[in-house]
Amino acid sequence: MPFRNVLIAYNGGQGSQSALEFAVWLAKLHDAHLTGILAHGASQFTQRIPNWLTKSLKSSLTDIMEERIAELTDSFHEATRGRLPADRLHWLDVRDEPDQAVAKYARLYDLTVVGQYENLLGADELVLHPDRIAYASGRPTLLIPRALDMTKLSADTAIVAWDGGRRAARAFFDAMPILRNRNRVIVATVSQGGRKDELMSAENLTRILSRHDINIEYRTIDPIGSTAATLVKLCQEEGASPIVMGAYEHSRWSEDLVGGVTHEMMQSLRVPILMSH
Protein backbone atom coordinates (compact mmCIF):
# COMPACT_ATOMS: atom_id res chain seq x y z
CA MET A 1 0.00 0.00 0.00
CA PRO A 2 1.58 3.33 -1.02
CA PHE A 3 1.73 6.46 1.10
CA ARG A 4 -1.33 8.66 0.56
CA ASN A 5 -0.70 11.47 3.06
CA VAL A 6 2.80 12.85 3.60
CA LEU A 7 3.52 15.60 6.15
CA ILE A 8 6.63 17.78 5.77
CA ALA A 9 7.78 19.84 8.75
CA TYR A 10 9.05 23.11 7.31
CA ASN A 11 10.93 25.93 9.04
CA GLY A 12 13.09 27.39 6.26
CA GLY A 13 16.41 25.96 7.49
CA GLN A 14 18.81 24.05 5.24
CA GLY A 15 17.67 20.71 6.67
CA SER A 16 14.08 21.73 6.12
CA GLN A 17 14.79 22.64 2.48
CA SER A 18 16.42 19.24 1.86
CA ALA A 19 13.48 17.54 3.55
CA LEU A 20 11.06 19.43 1.31
CA GLU A 21 12.90 18.34 -1.85
CA PHE A 22 12.74 14.71 -0.72
CA ALA A 23 9.10 15.01 0.31
CA VAL A 24 8.09 16.39 -3.10
CA TRP A 25 9.94 13.53 -4.82
CA LEU A 26 8.27 10.98 -2.53
CA ALA A 27 4.80 12.48 -3.02
CA LYS A 28 5.27 12.26 -6.80
CA LEU A 29 6.39 8.64 -6.54
CA HIS A 30 3.34 7.62 -4.51
CA ASP A 31 0.77 10.03 -6.03
CA ALA A 32 0.34 11.25 -2.48
CA HIS A 33 -1.00 14.42 -0.92
CA LEU A 34 1.76 16.60 0.54
CA THR A 35 1.03 18.85 3.50
CA GLY A 36 3.53 21.40 4.75
CA ILE A 37 3.36 22.34 8.42
CA LEU A 38 4.97 25.45 9.89
CA ALA A 39 4.78 25.17 13.66
CA HIS A 40 5.95 28.14 15.69
CA GLY A 41 5.76 28.88 19.38
CA ALA A 42 6.82 31.91 21.36
CA SER A 43 10.48 32.78 20.93
CA GLN A 44 12.75 33.28 23.92
CA PHE A 45 13.14 36.87 22.75
CA THR A 46 9.42 37.67 22.86
CA GLN A 47 9.03 35.85 26.17
CA ARG A 48 11.55 38.25 27.68
CA ILE A 49 9.94 41.47 26.45
CA PRO A 50 9.75 43.67 29.56
CA ASN A 51 6.34 44.86 30.71
CA TRP A 52 7.45 48.48 30.64
CA LEU A 53 8.01 48.40 26.87
CA THR A 54 5.53 50.59 24.99
CA LYS A 55 2.63 49.04 23.10
CA SER A 56 4.05 50.46 19.89
CA LEU A 57 7.37 48.68 20.31
CA LYS A 58 5.68 45.44 21.33
CA SER A 59 3.52 45.67 18.23
CA SER A 60 6.60 46.22 16.05
CA LEU A 61 8.25 43.08 17.44
CA THR A 62 5.09 41.10 16.80
CA ASP A 63 5.00 42.42 13.24
CA ILE A 64 8.56 41.20 12.67
CA MET A 65 7.54 37.68 13.75
CA GLU A 66 4.47 37.77 11.51
CA GLU A 67 6.58 38.86 8.54
CA ARG A 68 8.91 35.90 9.11
CA ILE A 69 5.97 33.49 9.08
CA ALA A 70 4.61 35.07 5.90
CA GLU A 71 8.02 34.80 4.20
CA LEU A 72 8.30 31.11 5.10
CA THR A 73 4.78 30.44 3.85
CA ASP A 74 5.65 32.10 0.53
CA SER A 75 8.92 30.15 0.39
CA PHE A 76 7.11 26.82 0.73
CA HIS A 77 4.58 27.65 -1.96
CA GLU A 78 7.28 28.95 -4.30
CA ALA A 79 9.36 25.76 -3.84
CA THR A 80 6.40 23.47 -4.58
CA ARG A 81 4.54 25.45 -7.24
CA GLY A 82 3.90 23.41 -10.36
CA ARG A 83 5.65 20.32 -9.01
CA LEU A 84 2.52 18.62 -7.70
CA PRO A 85 -1.15 19.08 -8.60
CA ALA A 86 -2.62 22.00 -6.66
CA ASP A 87 -5.31 19.79 -5.13
CA ARG A 88 -2.62 17.56 -3.58
CA LEU A 89 -0.68 20.41 -1.93
CA HIS A 90 -1.75 21.68 1.49
CA TRP A 91 -0.43 24.07 4.13
CA LEU A 92 -0.78 24.30 7.91
CA ASP A 93 0.22 27.31 10.01
CA VAL A 94 0.16 26.13 13.61
CA ARG A 95 0.86 28.39 16.57
CA ASP A 96 2.15 25.95 19.13
CA GLU A 97 5.42 24.49 20.43
CA PRO A 98 7.00 23.07 17.22
CA ASP A 99 7.88 19.52 18.29
CA GLN A 100 4.56 18.96 20.05
CA ALA A 101 2.53 20.43 17.19
CA VAL A 102 4.25 18.40 14.46
CA ALA A 103 4.01 15.20 16.53
CA LYS A 104 0.28 15.77 17.10
CA TYR A 105 -0.47 16.31 13.41
CA ALA A 106 1.86 13.45 12.40
CA ARG A 107 -0.56 10.97 13.97
CA LEU A 108 -2.97 11.63 11.08
CA TYR A 109 -0.41 11.03 8.32
CA ASP A 110 1.22 7.98 6.75
CA LEU A 111 4.69 9.51 7.01
CA THR A 112 6.28 12.68 8.39
CA VAL A 113 9.43 14.07 6.77
CA VAL A 114 11.72 16.19 8.96
CA GLY A 115 15.09 17.75 8.22
CA GLN A 116 18.18 17.14 10.35
CA TYR A 117 18.29 19.18 13.53
CA GLU A 118 19.83 22.62 13.23
CA ASN A 119 20.03 25.58 15.56
CA LEU A 120 18.24 28.47 13.86
CA LEU A 121 19.93 31.56 15.22
CA GLY A 122 17.39 34.22 16.10
CA ALA A 123 14.48 31.89 15.31
CA ASP A 124 14.34 29.47 18.22
CA GLU A 125 10.54 29.44 18.01
CA LEU A 126 10.89 27.40 14.79
CA VAL A 127 13.50 24.82 15.83
CA LEU A 128 12.55 21.17 15.27
CA HIS A 129 13.96 18.07 17.02
CA PRO A 130 13.21 15.14 14.68
CA ASP A 131 14.02 12.51 17.30
CA ARG A 132 11.48 13.99 19.72
CA ILE A 133 8.88 14.16 16.96
CA ALA A 134 9.42 10.48 16.14
CA TYR A 135 9.19 9.55 19.80
CA ALA A 136 6.06 11.60 20.57
CA SER A 137 4.08 10.95 17.39
CA GLY A 138 4.12 7.16 17.38
CA ARG A 139 4.19 7.35 13.57
CA PRO A 140 6.99 6.71 11.06
CA THR A 141 9.29 9.70 10.70
CA LEU A 142 11.78 10.12 7.86
CA LEU A 143 14.88 12.12 8.81
CA ILE A 144 16.67 13.91 5.99
CA PRO A 145 20.33 15.07 6.13
CA ARG A 146 21.00 18.78 5.69
CA ALA A 147 23.47 18.09 2.88
CA LEU A 148 21.35 15.57 0.98
CA ASP A 149 22.17 15.45 -2.74
CA MET A 150 19.03 14.21 -4.50
CA THR A 151 21.03 13.44 -7.67
CA LYS A 152 23.09 10.86 -5.77
CA LEU A 153 20.21 9.32 -3.87
CA SER A 154 20.00 5.56 -4.32
CA ALA A 155 16.61 4.11 -5.14
CA ASP A 156 17.98 0.58 -5.46
CA THR A 157 18.93 -0.67 -1.99
CA ALA A 158 17.54 -0.07 1.51
CA ILE A 159 18.82 -1.30 4.86
CA VAL A 160 16.66 -2.42 7.77
CA ALA A 161 18.36 -2.47 11.18
CA TRP A 162 17.00 -5.63 12.77
CA ASP A 163 17.40 -6.84 16.34
CA GLY A 164 14.17 -8.81 16.62
CA GLY A 165 12.63 -6.25 18.95
CA ARG A 166 9.17 -4.72 18.68
CA ARG A 167 10.48 -1.33 17.51
CA ALA A 168 12.49 -2.90 14.69
CA ALA A 169 9.43 -4.89 13.61
CA ARG A 170 7.23 -1.79 13.73
CA ALA A 171 9.74 0.19 11.66
CA PHE A 172 10.00 -2.57 9.04
CA PHE A 173 6.26 -2.71 8.41
CA ASP A 174 5.83 1.08 8.64
CA ALA A 175 8.47 1.39 5.91
CA MET A 176 6.79 -1.16 3.61
CA PRO A 177 5.69 1.41 0.96
CA ILE A 178 9.34 2.51 0.58
CA LEU A 179 10.84 -0.98 0.77
CA ARG A 180 8.57 -2.26 -2.00
CA ASN A 181 10.11 0.30 -4.34
CA ARG A 182 13.64 -1.02 -3.74
CA ASN A 183 15.24 -3.78 -5.79
CA ARG A 184 17.07 -5.06 -2.74
CA VAL A 185 16.44 -4.83 1.00
CA ILE A 186 19.26 -5.78 3.36
CA VAL A 187 17.97 -6.84 6.77
CA ALA A 188 21.04 -6.33 8.95
CA THR A 189 21.68 -7.53 12.47
CA VAL A 190 24.77 -6.25 14.27
CA SER A 191 26.15 -9.26 16.10
CA GLN A 192 26.06 -9.04 19.88
CA GLY A 193 27.12 -12.63 20.54
CA GLY A 194 24.96 -15.29 22.15
CA ARG A 195 22.51 -17.74 20.59
CA LYS A 196 19.58 -16.74 18.38
CA ASP A 197 16.23 -18.44 18.63
CA GLU A 198 14.81 -20.27 15.64
CA LEU A 199 12.27 -17.52 14.90
CA MET A 200 15.08 -15.04 14.24
CA SER A 201 17.22 -17.35 12.12
CA ALA A 202 18.32 -16.07 8.72
CA GLU A 203 16.33 -18.75 6.92
CA ASN A 204 13.12 -18.04 8.79
CA LEU A 205 13.37 -14.24 8.51
CA THR A 206 14.12 -14.37 4.79
CA ARG A 207 11.31 -16.85 4.10
CA ILE A 208 8.63 -14.95 6.02
CA LEU A 209 9.56 -11.37 5.13
CA SER A 210 10.07 -12.17 1.45
CA ARG A 211 6.37 -12.99 1.17
CA HIS A 212 5.78 -9.25 0.88
CA ASP A 213 7.28 -9.39 -2.63
CA ILE A 214 10.50 -7.83 -1.38
CA ASN A 215 13.94 -9.11 -2.33
CA ILE A 216 15.26 -9.73 1.19
CA GLU A 217 18.93 -10.33 1.91
CA TYR A 218 19.66 -11.10 5.55
CA ARG A 219 23.07 -10.36 7.07
CA THR A 220 24.66 -10.66 10.47
CA ILE A 221 27.44 -8.09 10.73
CA ASP A 222 30.35 -8.01 13.12
CA PRO A 223 30.45 -4.65 14.89
CA ILE A 224 33.04 -2.04 13.93
CA GLY A 225 32.91 0.13 17.00
CA SER A 226 29.35 1.11 17.88
CA THR A 227 26.16 -0.30 16.37
CA ALA A 228 25.44 3.05 14.73
CA ALA A 229 28.92 3.25 13.15
CA THR A 230 28.52 -0.30 11.85
CA LEU A 231 25.18 0.50 10.19
CA VAL A 232 26.49 3.73 8.66
CA LYS A 233 29.51 1.89 7.23
CA LEU A 234 27.28 -0.80 5.71
CA CYS A 235 25.09 1.89 4.19
CA GLN A 236 28.11 3.60 2.62
CA GLU A 237 29.48 0.32 1.25
CA GLU A 238 26.15 -0.64 -0.32
CA GLY A 239 25.14 2.84 -1.45
CA ALA A 240 21.85 2.26 0.36
CA SER A 241 19.03 4.63 1.24
CA PRO A 242 17.19 4.80 3.54
CA ILE A 243 18.17 3.06 6.75
CA VAL A 244 15.05 1.80 8.51
CA MET A 245 15.26 1.45 12.28
CA GLY A 246 13.23 1.50 15.46
CA ALA A 247 13.68 4.61 17.58
CA TYR A 248 14.73 4.62 21.21
CA GLU A 249 15.06 1.16 22.65
CA HIS A 250 15.46 2.98 25.96
CA SER A 251 13.60 6.08 27.11
CA ARG A 252 14.33 9.28 25.20
CA TRP A 253 15.62 10.97 28.35
CA SER A 254 18.06 8.12 28.95
CA GLU A 255 19.30 8.41 25.36
CA ASP A 256 19.68 12.17 25.69
CA LEU A 257 21.88 11.69 28.73
CA VAL A 258 24.03 8.71 27.81
CA GLY A 259 23.72 8.49 24.04
CA GLY A 260 22.53 5.39 22.25
CA VAL A 261 22.03 4.09 18.73
CA THR A 262 19.25 6.58 17.91
CA HIS A 263 21.22 9.55 19.19
CA GLU A 264 24.40 8.51 17.42
CA MET A 265 22.59 7.89 14.14
CA MET A 266 21.16 11.39 14.38
CA GLN A 267 24.61 12.87 14.86
CA SER A 268 26.14 11.00 11.91
CA LEU A 269 23.21 11.47 9.53
CA ARG A 270 24.45 11.00 5.96
CA VAL A 271 21.46 9.31 4.30
CA PRO A 272 17.73 9.38 5.03
CA ILE A 273 16.70 7.36 8.08
CA LEU A 274 13.17 6.14 8.64
CA MET A 275 12.50 5.84 12.36
CA SER A 276 9.46 4.41 14.07
CA HIS A 277 8.77 4.23 17.78
Secondary structure as GFF3:
##gff-version 3
##sequence-region A 1 277
A	DSSP	beta_strand	5	9	.	.	.	ID=ss1
A	DSSP	alpha_helix	14	30	.	.	.	ID=ss2
A	DSSP	beta_strand	33	39	.	.	.	ID=ss3
A	DSSP	alpha_helix	44	47	.	.	.	ID=ss4
A	DSSP	alpha_helix	55	80	.	.	.	ID=ss5
A	DSSP	three_ten_helix	86	88	.	.	.	ID=ss6
A	DSSP	beta_strand	89	94	.	.	.	ID=ss7
A	DSSP	alpha_helix	98	106	.	.	.	ID=ss8
A	DSSP	beta_strand	111	115	.	.	.	ID=ss9
A	DSSP	three_ten_helix	124	126	.	.	.	ID=ss10
A	DSSP	alpha_helix	130	137	.	.	.	ID=ss11
A	DSSP	beta_strand	141	144	.	.	.	ID=ss12
A	DSSP	three_ten_helix	150	152	.	.	.	ID=ss13
A	DSSP	beta_strand	157	161	.	.	.	ID=ss14
A	DSSP	alpha_helix	166	174	.	.	.	ID=ss15
A	DSSP	alpha_helix	176	179	.	.	.	ID=ss16
A	DSSP	beta_strand	184	190	.	.	.	ID=ss17
A	DSSP	three_ten_helix	198	200	.	.	.	ID=ss18
A	DSSP	alpha_helix	202	209	.	.	.	ID=ss19
A	DSSP	three_ten_helix	210	212	.	.	.	ID=ss20
A	DSSP	beta_strand	216	221	.	.	.	ID=ss21
A	DSSP	alpha_helix	227	238	.	.	.	ID=ss22
A	DSSP	beta_strand	243	246	.	.	.	ID=ss23
A	DSSP	alpha_helix	252	258	.	.	.	ID=ss24
A	DSSP	alpha_helix	261	267	.	.	.	ID=ss25
A	DSSP	beta_strand	273	276	.	.	.	ID=ss26
###
